[in-house]
């Protein structure tokens, strides 16, 4: 099989890309005493214990395996808190709020699992002295039930067609799509205008795709960065992945199928290579309108109509169909169809696929690659949906941008 890219399941490798700082538990209590008795080099900050002048922190300094359900609390004793900052690599800052009198601070966001948080607190004691403290604690590692994994459609150092969007399908529902989208980034050289858009994959899973406003330019260098480690995806789920995937856009092989003319025209970088006679879907089985993208190529495949819901008089089971180029997940292919010899260029007689002679199908098979766009025009059928393979190009730019969670 000549396939330019495959989906990658990331669950088994996510842990290898994460850095964990482990801090030994040094105290069972959650109180850190701070006073104005021990001055710093500047003479303004103080650290130590003078009874009423203290900052207390929970979880305890150095605590490990802290439940993500715990709240982080900071109290200033007889003084007032001036600042509280709690951060961790990946998740970033932990949000919280002060009490009205600023005597305490409580986290309002859920902790992320399997990360070490650094806490810095500042306060002013009742006698005017400044208090500071720096502490760390580590949360419990996430369980499989707490993690959400994204499967991406590009392979490191691969080359893809000009029509391929970057696509990520998540194995569990993503309810905080904005938080996840903020951690995804696509850059390219030359730079393009592009956007993420959320949709439901055909299997019902949450999916987010990135595409430029127009096709990628041949030779473009593209990088996908997934910084999902520790991100709260909603519903108590967290990401665990940190990935950087670089790939390159190959020459622009663009195919147009005209249903009324029963022809297929293939161009490379704007130059016409060949126009082939074809036979597309007959009445009741019309070929999808719109732009599809090459998903895979298989030299020989069995085509059984029961797998696409065709039964009865129209049923078929073809054991060895040659030179198969997959265009949709619902089963649209461009392939050799010698049983329709005599119809190519004259009659549309397929069940929705694009059929051609064996020699023409072999030629086409070797011209196109993963990510190359194939556009069907003048069909009486509906336009191929966005989630049926990569039908992303059938959505107008404004509508595409509206699908972002950050709009």
VOVEX-559239 format. One line per 5 residues: number of its first residue (from 1); their letters; for each residue y negated, z, x negated of C-alpha. Coordinates in nm, 2 decimals. Each point is the difference from the previous one (the first is absolute). Layout:
BEGIN
NUM> A> Y Z X ~ ...
END
This chain:
BEGIN
1> XXXXX> 0.00 0.00 0.00 ~ -0.35 -0.09 -0.13 ~ -0.23 0.26 0.14 ~ -0.33 0.10 -0.15 ~ -0.01 0.36 0.12
6> XXXXX> 0.19 0.26 0.17 ~ -0.09 0.32 0.18 ~ 0.04 0.32 -0.20 ~ 0.11 0.34 0.14 ~ -0.20 0.25 -0.19
11> XXXXX> 0.15 0.33 0.11 ~ 0.24 0.03 -0.29 ~ -0.27 -0.06 -0.27 ~ -0.30 0.17 0.14 ~ 0.07 0.33 -0.18
16> XXXXX> 0.00 -0.17 -0.34 ~ -0.36 -0.10 0.04 ~ -0.14 0.33 0.08 ~ -0.14 0.27 -0.24 ~ 0.05 0.36 0.10
21> XXXXX> -0.17 0.29 -0.18 ~ 0.22 0.31 0.03 ~ -0.17 0.34 -0.01 ~ 0.22 0.31 -0.02 ~ -0.05 0.26 0.27
26> XXXXX> -0.19 0.29 -0.16 ~ -0.08 0.22 0.29 ~ 0.14 0.08 0.34 ~ -0.33 0.11 0.14 ~ -0.27 -0.25 0.12
31> XXXXX> -0.30 0.18 -0.13 ~ -0.19 -0.09 -0.32 ~ -0.26 0.26 -0.09 ~ -0.34 -0.11 -0.13 ~ -0.30 0.22 -0.09
36> XXXXX> -0.33 0.00 -0.19 ~ 0.13 0.24 -0.27 ~ 0.11 -0.26 -0.25 ~ -0.28 -0.25 -0.08 ~ 0.05 -0.36 -0.11
41> XXXXX> -0.17 -0.15 -0.31 ~ -0.30 -0.09 0.22 ~ -0.02 0.35 0.15 ~ -0.03 -0.13 0.36 ~ 0.37 -0.03 0.11
46> XXXXX> 0.24 0.29 0.02 ~ 0.37 0.03 0.02 ~ 0.22 0.32 0.03 ~ 0.03 0.29 0.25 ~ -0.26 0.24 0.12
51> XXXXX> 0.16 0.09 0.34 ~ -0.22 -0.14 0.27 ~ -0.13 -0.30 -0.20 ~ 0.29 -0.24 0.01 ~ 0.13 -0.34 0.12
56> XXXXX> 0.35 0.00 0.16 ~ 0.20 -0.31 0.02 ~ 0.32 -0.09 0.18 ~ 0.25 -0.15 -0.08 ~ 0.04 0.21 -0.31
61> XXXXX> -0.11 -0.13 -0.34 ~ 0.30 -0.18 -0.16 ~ 0.20 0.00 0.32 ~ 0.27 -0.27 0.03 ~ 0.19 -0.16 0.29
66> XXXXX> -0.29 0.08 0.23 ~ 0.06 -0.12 0.36 ~ -0.23 -0.29 0.10 ~ -0.05 0.18 0.33 ~ -0.19 0.28 -0.18
71> XXXXX> -0.38 0.03 0.01 ~ -0.20 0.05 -0.31 ~ -0.24 0.28 0.04 ~ -0.27 0.13 -0.23 ~ -0.20 0.32 0.07
76> XXXXX> -0.31 0.14 -0.18 ~ 0.04 0.37 0.06 ~ -0.34 0.15 0.04 ~ -0.17 -0.32 -0.13 ~ -0.05 -0.36 0.12
81> XXXXX> 0.19 -0.31 -0.10 ~ -0.22 -0.27 -0.16 ~ 0.26 -0.26 -0.05 ~ 0.37 -0.07 0.04 ~ 0.19 -0.31 -0.13
86> XXXXX> 0.37 -0.06 0.03 ~ 0.14 -0.32 -0.14 ~ 0.33 -0.16 -0.11 ~ 0.09 -0.33 -0.17 ~ 0.08 -0.25 0.27
91> XXXXX> -0.11 0.18 0.32 ~ -0.34 0.07 -0.15 ~ -0.23 0.27 0.16 ~ 0.14 0.24 0.26 ~ -0.26 0.03 0.28
96> XXXXX> -0.10 0.34 0.14 ~ -0.29 0.20 0.15 ~ -0.20 0.31 -0.06 ~ -0.04 0.28 0.24 ~ -0.35 0.04 0.15
101> XXXXX> -0.09 0.28 -0.25 ~ 0.17 -0.19 -0.29 ~ 0.22 0.30 -0.07 ~ 0.32 -0.22 0.03 ~ 0.12 -0.35 -0.02
106> XXXXX> 0.31 -0.14 0.17 ~ 0.17 -0.34 -0.05 ~ -0.01 -0.23 0.30 ~ 0.23 -0.27 -0.13 ~ 0.37 0.02 -0.06
111> XXXXX> 0.13 0.05 -0.35 ~ 0.19 -0.29 -0.16 ~ 0.36 0.07 -0.12 ~ 0.11 0.00 -0.36 ~ -0.34 0.02 -0.17
116> XXXXX> -0.20 0.25 -0.20 ~ -0.34 0.10 0.14 ~ -0.28 0.13 -0.21 ~ -0.24 0.24 0.17 ~ -0.35 0.08 -0.13
121> XXXXX> -0.21 0.26 0.19 ~ -0.35 0.13 -0.05 ~ -0.17 0.29 0.17 ~ -0.30 0.23 -0.03 ~ 0.07 0.37 0.01
126> XXXXX> -0.20 0.25 0.20 ~ -0.19 0.10 -0.32 ~ -0.09 -0.36 -0.08 ~ 0.26 -0.07 -0.27 ~ 0.17 -0.33 0.00
131> XXXXX> 0.38 -0.01 0.03 ~ 0.24 -0.29 -0.09 ~ 0.37 -0.05 0.01 ~ 0.24 -0.29 -0.09 ~ 0.36 0.02 0.14
136> XXXXX> 0.30 -0.23 0.06 ~ 0.29 -0.01 0.23 ~ 0.28 -0.25 0.07 ~ 0.13 -0.11 0.34 ~ 0.37 -0.05 0.08
141> XXXXX> 0.16 -0.33 -0.07 ~ 0.01 -0.23 0.31 ~ 0.32 -0.05 0.18 ~ 0.13 -0.34 0.10 ~ -0.11 0.07 0.36
146> XXXXX> -0.36 0.06 -0.12 ~ -0.04 -0.32 -0.19 ~ -0.10 -0.35 0.10 ~ 0.08 -0.30 -0.22 ~ -0.16 -0.34 0.00
151> XXXXX> 0.20 -0.32 -0.08 ~ -0.21 -0.27 -0.16 ~ 0.06 -0.37 -0.01 ~ -0.11 -0.10 -0.35 ~ 0.20 0.04 -0.32
156> XXXXX> -0.15 0.10 -0.34 ~ -0.11 -0.30 -0.21 ~ 0.12 -0.25 0.26 ~ -0.17 -0.32 0.11 ~ -0.06 -0.06 0.37
161> XXXXX> -0.15 -0.26 0.23 ~ -0.36 -0.03 0.10 ~ 0.08 0.12 0.36 ~ 0.17 0.33 -0.08 ~ -0.17 0.31 0.13
166> XXXXX> 0.07 0.34 -0.16 ~ 0.21 0.18 0.25 ~ 0.12 0.37 0.02 ~ 0.25 0.12 0.26 ~ 0.04 0.38 0.05
171> XXXXX> 0.33 0.16 0.08 ~ -0.17 0.26 0.23 ~ -0.30 0.00 0.23 ~ -0.34 0.01 -0.17 ~ -0.24 0.18 0.24
176> XXXXX> -0.28 0.06 -0.25 ~ -0.03 -0.37 -0.10 ~ -0.35 0.05 -0.14 ~ 0.12 0.25 -0.26 ~ 0.28 -0.23 -0.11
181> XXXXX> -0.22 -0.31 -0.01 ~ -0.25 0.18 -0.22 ~ 0.27 0.04 -0.26 ~ 0.09 -0.38 0.00 ~ -0.19 -0.25 -0.21
186> XXXXX> 0.03 -0.36 -0.08 ~ -0.20 -0.16 -0.29 ~ 0.01 -0.35 -0.13 ~ -0.15 -0.23 -0.26 ~ -0.18 -0.20 0.11
191> XXXXX> -0.12 0.25 0.26 ~ 0.05 -0.08 0.37 ~ -0.13 0.12 0.34 ~ 0.30 0.17 0.16 ~ 0.10 0.27 0.24
196> XXXXX> 0.29 0.23 0.12 ~ 0.11 -0.03 0.36 ~ 0.26 0.23 0.18 ~ 0.27 -0.14 0.23 ~ 0.35 0.08 0.12
201> XXXXX> 0.28 -0.18 -0.18 ~ 0.26 -0.18 0.22 ~ 0.23 0.31 -0.06 ~ -0.27 0.22 0.15 ~ -0.10 0.17 -0.32
206> XXXXX> -0.36 0.04 -0.12 ~ -0.11 -0.27 -0.23 ~ -0.33 -0.08 -0.18 ~ -0.08 -0.34 -0.16 ~ -0.27 -0.11 -0.23
211> XXXXX> -0.12 -0.36 -0.01 ~ -0.30 -0.19 -0.13 ~ -0.23 -0.17 0.24 ~ 0.15 -0.33 -0.11 ~ 0.31 -0.09 -0.20
216> XXXXX> 0.02 0.14 -0.36 ~ -0.12 -0.24 -0.27 ~ 0.28 -0.12 -0.23 ~ 0.01 0.20 -0.32 ~ -0.15 0.31 0.15
221> XXXXX> 0.12 0.33 -0.16 ~ 0.06 0.27 0.27 ~ 0.06 0.37 -0.03 ~ 0.13 0.23 0.28 ~ -0.06 0.37 -0.06
226> XXXXX> 0.17 0.26 0.22 ~ -0.13 0.35 -0.07 ~ 0.19 0.17 0.29 ~ 0.14 0.30 -0.19 ~ -0.10 0.31 0.21
231> XXXXX> -0.20 -0.19 0.27 ~ 0.03 0.15 0.34 ~ 0.12 -0.29 0.23 ~ -0.01 0.21 0.31 ~ 0.27 0.18 0.20
236> XXXXX> 0.09 0.22 -0.29 ~ 0.09 -0.30 -0.22 ~ -0.11 -0.06 -0.35 ~ 0.01 -0.29 -0.25 ~ 0.18 0.03 -0.33
241> XXXXX> -0.07 -0.33 -0.17 ~ -0.22 -0.12 -0.28 ~ 0.04 -0.37 -0.07 ~ -0.18 -0.28 -0.18 ~ 0.14 -0.35 0.06
246> XXXXX> -0.15 -0.30 -0.17 ~ 0.08 -0.36 0.11 ~ -0.14 -0.35 -0.04 ~ -0.07 -0.27 0.26 ~ 0.18 -0.33 -0.08
251> XXXXX> -0.12 -0.36 0.08 ~ -0.11 -0.07 0.36 ~ 0.30 -0.16 0.17 ~ -0.12 -0.04 0.36 ~ 0.21 -0.16 0.28
256> XXXXX> -0.11 -0.13 0.34 ~ 0.24 -0.10 0.27 ~ -0.13 -0.22 0.28 ~ 0.22 0.04 0.31 ~ -0.14 -0.31 0.18
261> XXXXX> 0.04 -0.22 -0.31 ~ 0.33 0.16 -0.09 ~ -0.10 0.02 -0.36 ~ -0.04 0.25 -0.28 ~ -0.26 -0.05 -0.27
266> XXXXX> 0.02 0.20 -0.33 ~ -0.29 0.03 -0.24 ~ -0.04 0.17 -0.34 ~ -0.35 0.11 -0.11 ~ -0.14 -0.24 0.26
271> XXXXX> 0.20 -0.30 -0.11 ~ 0.25 -0.14 0.25 ~ 0.35 -0.01 -0.13 ~ 0.20 -0.14 0.30 ~ 0.00 -0.04 0.37
276> XXXXX> 0.35 0.05 0.15 ~ 0.13 -0.09 0.34 ~ 0.13 0.31 0.19 ~ 0.13 0.11 0.33 ~ -0.15 0.33 0.14
281> XXXXX> 0.08 0.20 0.31 ~ 0.09 -0.18 0.32 ~ -0.13 0.10 0.35 ~ 0.07 0.36 0.07 ~ 0.06 0.07 -0.37
286> XXXXX> -0.33 -0.11 -0.14 ~ -0.09 0.09 -0.36 ~ -0.27 0.27 -0.05 ~ -0.35 -0.12 -0.04 ~ -0.21 0.14 -0.28
291> XXXXX> 0.04 0.10 -0.36 ~ 0.32 0.15 -0.13 ~ 0.08 0.10 -0.36 ~ 0.32 -0.06 -0.20 ~ 0.20 0.32 0.01
296> XXXXX> 0.31 -0.11 -0.18 ~ 0.22 -0.29 -0.11 ~ 0.38 -0.03 0.03 ~ 0.20 -0.31 -0.11 ~ 0.26 0.05 0.28
301> XXXXX> 0.00 0.22 0.30 ~ 0.19 0.04 0.33 ~ -0.21 -0.04 0.31 ~ 0.13 0.17 0.31 ~ -0.21 -0.03 0.31
306> XXXXX> 0.11 0.34 0.13 ~ -0.20 0.17 -0.27 ~ -0.32 -0.15 0.15 ~ 0.10 0.05 0.37 ~ 0.12 -0.35 0.08
311> XXXXX> 0.31 -0.01 0.21 ~ 0.18 -0.23 0.25 ~ -0.03 -0.38 -0.01 ~ -0.26 0.01 -0.28 ~ 0.21 0.23 -0.22
316> XXXXX> 0.09 -0.11 -0.35 ~ 0.18 0.14 -0.31 ~ -0.06 -0.21 -0.31 ~ 0.20 0.11 -0.29 ~ -0.17 -0.16 -0.30
321> XXXXX> -0.36 -0.10 0.04 ~ -0.15 -0.12 -0.32 ~ -0.34 0.05 -0.17 ~ -0.14 0.27 0.22 ~ -0.36 0.12 -0.03
326> XXXXX> -0.07 0.31 0.22 ~ -0.35 0.01 0.17 ~ 0.03 0.28 0.26 ~ 0.21 0.32 0.04 ~ 0.09 -0.13 0.35
331> XXXXX> 0.20 -0.28 -0.16 ~ -0.22 -0.30 -0.05 ~ 0.12 -0.21 -0.29 ~ -0.07 -0.34 -0.16 ~ 0.34 -0.14 -0.09
336> XXXXX> 0.23 -0.30 -0.02 ~ 0.13 -0.11 0.34 ~ 0.23 -0.30 -0.05 ~ 0.13 0.04 0.36 ~ -0.34 -0.12 0.11
341> XXXXX> 0.00 -0.31 -0.21 ~ -0.19 -0.27 0.19 ~ -0.25 0.25 0.16 ~ -0.21 0.06 -0.31 ~ -0.34 -0.14 0.05
346> XXXXX> 0.10 -0.11 0.36 ~ 0.12 0.29 0.21 ~ -0.05 0.38 0.00 ~ 0.36 0.12 0.05 ~ 0.04 0.34 -0.17
351> XXXXX> 0.01 0.36 0.14 ~ -0.33 0.08 -0.17 ~ 0.07 -0.06 -0.36 ~ -0.14 -0.29 -0.21 ~ 0.29 -0.23 -0.07
356> XXXXX> 0.01 -0.29 -0.25 ~ 0.25 -0.21 -0.19 ~ 0.21 0.17 -0.27 ~ -0.18 -0.18 -0.29 ~ -0.35 0.08 0.14
361> XXXXX> 0.10 0.36 0.07 ~ 0.12 0.04 -0.36 ~ -0.32 -0.14 -0.13 ~ -0.21 0.23 0.22 ~ 0.22 0.30 -0.10
366> XXXXX> -0.09 -0.05 -0.37 ~ -0.38 -0.06 0.07 ~ -0.08 0.33 0.19 ~ 0.02 0.36 -0.11 ~ -0.04 0.35 0.14
371> XXXXX> -0.35 0.03 0.15 ~ -0.07 -0.37 0.05 ~ -0.17 -0.07 0.34 ~ 0.16 -0.24 0.26 ~ -0.23 -0.09 0.30
376> XXXXX> 0.13 -0.15 0.32 ~ -0.25 -0.19 0.22 ~ 0.01 -0.16 0.34 ~ 0.30 0.20 0.13 ~ 0.01 0.11 0.36
381> XXXXX> 0.13 0.34 -0.09 ~ -0.20 0.31 -0.07 ~ -0.15 0.09 -0.34 ~ 0.24 0.19 -0.22 ~ -0.09 0.38 0.03
386> XXXXX> -0.14 0.18 -0.30 ~ 0.30 0.22 -0.05 ~ 0.26 -0.28 0.02 ~ 0.03 -0.04 -0.37 ~ -0.36 -0.04 -0.14
391> XXXXX> -0.19 -0.15 0.29 ~ -0.32 0.16 -0.14 ~ -0.19 -0.32 -0.03 ~ 0.01 -0.06 0.38 ~ -0.25 0.28 0.05
396> XXXXX> -0.38 -0.07 -0.04 ~ -0.18 0.18 -0.28 ~ -0.20 0.23 0.23 ~ 0.31 0.10 0.19 ~ 0.19 0.06 -0.32
401> XXXXX> -0.27 0.23 -0.13 ~ 0.00 0.19 0.32 ~ 0.36 0.10 -0.07 ~ -0.11 0.22 -0.29 ~ 0.02 0.38 0.06
406> XX> -0.33 0.03 -0.20 ~ -0.21 -0.24 0.21
END
